């Protein structure tokens, strides 16, 4: 099992990523904004295009805030994963983030 951890420059976000059995899981916490999207994009991107990964699960249960830059990374990653024959799925989201996903229509784009 591969494991990676992206350490934040400022302790406003948390990113953990691992894979097992054809599924990768990226767990985010805290604030996902312009200051953290580079790290989020890299964590998800590590799994895009890997032959042994079919599904990338995105866990947003501990995310307290997401701005348009964060939403852009989710949407862009979903498109990149689809282009690589993979699927990006949001498997959990905090109430605040779920509301943003629903209002913007991203919840319909990324299952």
TABEL-V366447 format. One record per pair of residues at least 12 apart in sequence whose C-alpha atoms are under 10 Angstrom apart, sorted by the first residue. I is the first residue (numbers start at 0). J is the second residue. D is the distance in Angstrom with one decimal. If there is no record, write none. Layout:
BEGIN
i->I j->J d->D
i->I j->J d->D
END
This chain:
BEGIN
i->0 j->17 d->7.3
i->0 j->18 d->6.1
i->0 j->19 d->5.7
i->0 j->20 d->8.5
i->1 j->16 d->8.7
i->1 j->17 d->5.8
i->1 j->18 d->6.0
i->1 j->19 d->7.7
i->1 j->23 d->9.4
i->2 j->15 d->8.2
i->2 j->16 d->6.2
i->2 j->17 d->4.6
i->2 j->18 d->7.0
i->2 j->19 d->9.5
i->2 j->23 d->9.9
i->3 j->15 d->6.7
i->3 j->16 d->5.5
i->3 j->17 d->6.3
i->3 j->18 d->9.4
i->3 j->25 d->9.8
i->3 j->42 d->8.1
i->3 j->45 d->9.4
i->4 j->16 d->6.2
i->4 j->17 d->8.5
i->4 j->25 d->9.8
i->4 j->38 d->9.9
i->4 j->42 d->8.2
i->5 j->38 d->6.7
i->5 j->39 d->8.4
i->5 j->41 d->8.8
i->5 j->42 d->7.3
i->6 j->38 d->8.4
i->7 j->34 d->9.4
i->7 j->35 d->7.5
i->7 j->38 d->7.8
i->8 j->34 d->8.9
i->8 j->35 d->8.5
i->8 j->38 d->9.7
i->9 j->34 d->8.9
i->9 j->35 d->9.0
i->10 j->29 d->8.5
i->10 j->30 d->9.4
i->11 j->28 d->8.3
i->11 j->29 d->5.6
i->11 j->30 d->5.7
i->11 j->31 d->8.3
i->11 j->32 d->9.6
i->11 j->34 d->9.3
i->11 j->35 d->8.5
i->11 j->63 d->9.7
i->12 j->27 d->7.2
i->12 j->28 d->5.4
i->12 j->29 d->4.3
i->12 j->30 d->5.2
i->12 j->31 d->6.6
i->12 j->32 d->9.0
i->12 j->34 d->9.4
i->12 j->35 d->7.1
i->12 j->36 d->10.0
i->12 j->38 d->9.7
i->12 j->39 d->9.6
i->12 j->61 d->9.5
i->12 j->62 d->8.0
i->12 j->63 d->9.2
i->12 j->64 d->9.7
i->13 j->26 d->7.9
i->13 j->27 d->5.5
i->13 j->28 d->4.7
i->13 j->29 d->6.2
i->13 j->30 d->8.3
i->13 j->31 d->8.9
i->13 j->35 d->9.2
i->13 j->38 d->9.6
i->13 j->39 d->9.3
i->13 j->61 d->8.9
i->13 j->62 d->8.8
i->14 j->26 d->5.7
i->14 j->27 d->4.7
i->14 j->28 d->6.6
i->14 j->29 d->9.1
i->14 j->31 d->9.8
i->14 j->35 d->9.5
i->14 j->38 d->7.9
i->14 j->39 d->7.1
i->14 j->42 d->7.6
i->14 j->43 d->9.9
i->14 j->58 d->10.0
i->15 j->27 d->6.6
i->15 j->28 d->8.9
i->15 j->39 d->9.5
i->15 j->42 d->7.9
i->15 j->58 d->9.8
i->16 j->39 d->9.9
i->16 j->42 d->6.6
i->16 j->43 d->8.0
i->16 j->45 d->9.1
i->16 j->46 d->9.3
i->16 j->55 d->10.0
i->16 j->56 d->9.7
i->16 j->57 d->9.4
i->17 j->42 d->9.4
i->17 j->45 d->9.9
i->17 j->46 d->9.2
i->17 j->55 d->9.9
i->18 j->46 d->8.5
i->18 j->51 d->9.6
i->18 j->52 d->7.9
i->18 j->54 d->9.7
i->18 j->55 d->8.6
i->18 j->56 d->9.6
i->19 j->51 d->9.4
i->19 j->52 d->8.6
i->20 j->51 d->8.0
i->20 j->52 d->7.9
i->20 j->53 d->9.3
i->20 j->54 d->9.9
i->21 j->49 d->9.5
i->21 j->50 d->8.8
i->21 j->51 d->5.4
i->21 j->52 d->4.3
i->21 j->53 d->5.6
i->21 j->54 d->6.8
i->21 j->55 d->8.8
i->22 j->46 d->9.3
i->22 j->51 d->8.2
i->22 j->52 d->5.5
i->22 j->53 d->6.1
i->22 j->54 d->4.9
i->22 j->55 d->5.8
i->22 j->56 d->7.2
i->22 j->85 d->9.9
i->22 j->86 d->9.7
i->23 j->43 d->8.7
i->23 j->45 d->9.6
i->23 j->46 d->6.9
i->23 j->47 d->9.5
i->23 j->51 d->9.6
i->23 j->52 d->6.6
i->23 j->53 d->8.1
i->23 j->54 d->6.3
i->23 j->55 d->4.7
i->23 j->56 d->6.0
i->23 j->57 d->8.6
i->23 j->87 d->9.4
i->24 j->42 d->9.7
i->24 j->43 d->8.6
i->24 j->46 d->9.2
i->24 j->54 d->8.5
i->24 j->55 d->5.8
i->24 j->56 d->4.6
i->24 j->57 d->6.0
i->24 j->58 d->7.3
i->24 j->87 d->9.7
i->24 j->88 d->9.5
i->24 j->89 d->9.8
i->24 j->90 d->9.3
i->25 j->39 d->8.7
i->25 j->42 d->7.0
i->25 j->43 d->6.7
i->25 j->46 d->9.5
i->25 j->55 d->7.4
i->25 j->56 d->6.2
i->25 j->57 d->5.0
i->25 j->58 d->6.1
i->25 j->59 d->8.7
i->25 j->89 d->9.7
i->26 j->39 d->9.6
i->26 j->42 d->9.5
i->26 j->43 d->9.8
i->26 j->56 d->8.3
i->26 j->57 d->6.1
i->26 j->58 d->4.7
i->26 j->59 d->6.4
i->26 j->60 d->8.2
i->26 j->61 d->8.3
i->26 j->62 d->9.2
i->26 j->90 d->9.8
i->26 j->91 d->9.4
i->27 j->39 d->8.0
i->27 j->42 d->9.8
i->27 j->57 d->7.7
i->27 j->58 d->6.2
i->27 j->59 d->5.5
i->27 j->60 d->7.6
i->27 j->61 d->6.5
i->27 j->62 d->6.2
i->27 j->63 d->9.8
i->27 j->92 d->9.7
i->28 j->58 d->8.6
i->28 j->59 d->6.6
i->28 j->60 d->7.3
i->28 j->61 d->4.4
i->28 j->62 d->4.3
i->28 j->63 d->7.1
i->28 j->64 d->8.9
i->28 j->93 d->9.7
i->29 j->59 d->9.1
i->29 j->60 d->9.5
i->29 j->61 d->6.2
i->29 j->62 d->4.6
i->29 j->63 d->5.1
i->29 j->64 d->6.7
i->29 j->65 d->8.8
i->30 j->61 d->9.1
i->30 j->62 d->6.0
i->30 j->63 d->5.6
i->30 j->64 d->4.7
i->30 j->65 d->6.0
i->30 j->66 d->8.5
i->30 j->69 d->9.1
i->31 j->59 d->9.7
i->31 j->62 d->7.1
i->31 j->63 d->8.1
i->31 j->64 d->6.1
i->31 j->65 d->4.7
i->31 j->66 d->6.7
i->31 j->67 d->9.3
i->31 j->68 d->8.1
i->31 j->69 d->5.5
i->31 j->70 d->8.7
i->31 j->72 d->9.7
i->32 j->64 d->7.6
i->32 j->65 d->5.7
i->32 j->66 d->5.2
i->32 j->67 d->7.4
i->32 j->68 d->5.9
i->32 j->69 d->5.3
i->32 j->70 d->8.7
i->32 j->72 d->9.8
i->33 j->65 d->9.2
i->33 j->66 d->7.5
i->33 j->67 d->8.2
i->33 j->68 d->5.5
i->33 j->69 d->6.9
i->34 j->68 d->9.0
i->34 j->69 d->9.5
i->35 j->68 d->9.1
i->35 j->69 d->8.1
i->36 j->65 d->9.8
i->36 j->66 d->9.7
i->36 j->68 d->6.7
i->36 j->69 d->5.8
i->36 j->70 d->9.3
i->36 j->71 d->8.9
i->36 j->72 d->6.8
i->36 j->73 d->9.5
i->37 j->68 d->9.7
i->37 j->69 d->9.4
i->37 j->72 d->8.7
i->39 j->69 d->8.2
i->39 j->72 d->7.5
i->39 j->73 d->8.9
i->39 j->76 d->9.8
i->40 j->69 d->9.0
i->40 j->71 d->9.7
i->40 j->72 d->6.1
i->40 j->73 d->8.2
i->40 j->75 d->8.9
i->40 j->76 d->7.3
i->41 j->72 d->9.9
i->41 j->76 d->9.9
i->43 j->55 d->7.7
i->43 j->56 d->9.2
i->43 j->57 d->8.4
i->43 j->72 d->9.1
i->43 j->73 d->9.0
i->43 j->76 d->7.1
i->43 j->77 d->9.6
i->43 j->80 d->9.2
i->43 j->87 d->9.2
i->44 j->76 d->7.3
i->44 j->79 d->8.6
i->44 j->80 d->8.6
i->46 j->80 d->8.7
i->46 j->85 d->9.5
i->47 j->76 d->8.2
i->47 j->77 d->9.6
i->47 j->79 d->7.2
i->47 j->80 d->5.6
i->47 j->81 d->9.1
i->47 j->82 d->9.2
i->47 j->83 d->6.8
i->47 j->84 d->9.1
i->47 j->85 d->7.4
i->47 j->86 d->9.3
i->47 j->87 d->9.4
i->48 j->79 d->8.6
i->48 j->80 d->7.2
i->48 j->81 d->9.6
i->48 j->82 d->8.7
i->48 j->83 d->5.3
i->48 j->84 d->7.8
i->48 j->85 d->7.7
i->49 j->80 d->9.9
i->49 j->83 d->8.4
i->49 j->84 d->9.8
i->49 j->85 d->9.0
i->50 j->83 d->9.0
i->50 j->84 d->9.2
i->50 j->85 d->9.2
i->52 j->84 d->9.5
i->52 j->85 d->7.3
i->52 j->86 d->9.2
i->53 j->80 d->9.0
i->53 j->81 d->9.9
i->53 j->83 d->9.2
i->53 j->84 d->7.4
i->53 j->85 d->4.9
i->53 j->86 d->6.4
i->53 j->87 d->8.9
i->54 j->80 d->8.6
i->54 j->81 d->9.9
i->54 j->84 d->9.2
i->54 j->85 d->5.6
i->54 j->86 d->4.8
i->54 j->87 d->6.0
i->54 j->88 d->7.3
i->55 j->76 d->9.7
i->55 j->77 d->9.1
i->55 j->80 d->8.1
i->55 j->85 d->7.5
i->55 j->86 d->6.1
i->55 j->87 d->4.8
i->55 j->88 d->6.2
i->55 j->89 d->8.6
i->55 j->90 d->9.6
i->56 j->86 d->8.3
i->56 j->87 d->5.9
i->56 j->88 d->4.9
i->56 j->89 d->5.9
i->56 j->90 d->6.1
i->56 j->91 d->8.9
i->56 j->110 d->9.8
i->57 j->73 d->8.8
i->57 j->87 d->7.1
i->57 j->88 d->5.9
i->57 j->89 d->4.6
i->57 j->90 d->5.9
i->57 j->91 d->7.3
i->57 j->92 d->8.7
i->57 j->109 d->9.7
i->58 j->88 d->8.6
i->58 j->89 d->6.0
i->58 j->90 d->5.5
i->58 j->91 d->4.9
i->58 j->92 d->6.4
i->58 j->93 d->9.2
i->59 j->89 d->7.3
i->59 j->90 d->7.7
i->59 j->91 d->5.4
i->59 j->92 d->4.3
i->59 j->93 d->6.3
i->59 j->94 d->9.7
i->59 j->96 d->7.5
i->59 j->97 d->8.8
i->60 j->89 d->9.6
i->60 j->90 d->8.6
i->60 j->91 d->5.1
i->60 j->92 d->4.1
i->60 j->93 d->4.4
i->60 j->94 d->8.1
i->60 j->95 d->9.6
i->60 j->96 d->8.3
i->60 j->97 d->9.1
i->61 j->91 d->8.8
i->61 j->92 d->7.3
i->61 j->93 d->6.1
i->61 j->94 d->9.7
i->61 j->96 d->9.4
i->62 j->91 d->9.9
i->62 j->92 d->7.3
i->62 j->93 d->6.2
i->62 j->94 d->9.3
i->62 j->95 d->8.4
i->62 j->96 d->7.0
i->62 j->97 d->10.0
i->63 j->92 d->9.5
i->63 j->93 d->7.0
i->63 j->94 d->8.8
i->63 j->95 d->6.9
i->63 j->96 d->7.1
i->64 j->93 d->9.1
i->64 j->95 d->7.2
i->64 j->96 d->6.7
i->64 j->99 d->9.5
i->65 j->95 d->8.8
i->65 j->96 d->6.7
i->65 j->99 d->8.2
i->65 j->100 d->9.6
i->66 j->96 d->9.6
i->66 j->99 d->9.1
i->67 j->99 d->9.9
i->70 j->96 d->9.8
i->70 j->99 d->8.9
i->70 j->100 d->8.2
i->70 j->103 d->9.2
i->70 j->105 d->8.1
i->71 j->105 d->9.8
i->73 j->87 d->8.7
i->73 j->88 d->9.8
i->73 j->89 d->9.2
i->73 j->105 d->8.5
i->73 j->108 d->9.9
i->73 j->109 d->8.2
i->74 j->87 d->9.4
i->74 j->105 d->7.2
i->74 j->106 d->9.9
i->74 j->108 d->7.8
i->74 j->109 d->7.6
i->76 j->109 d->9.7
i->77 j->89 d->9.9
i->77 j->108 d->8.1
i->77 j->109 d->6.6
i->77 j->110 d->9.7
i->78 j->108 d->9.4
i->78 j->109 d->9.3
i->86 j->109 d->8.6
i->86 j->110 d->9.0
i->87 j->108 d->9.7
i->87 j->109 d->6.5
i->87 j->110 d->7.6
i->88 j->106 d->9.4
i->88 j->108 d->9.4
i->88 j->109 d->5.7
i->88 j->110 d->5.1
i->89 j->106 d->8.0
i->89 j->109 d->6.5
i->89 j->110 d->5.9
i->90 j->109 d->9.7
i->90 j->110 d->7.9
END
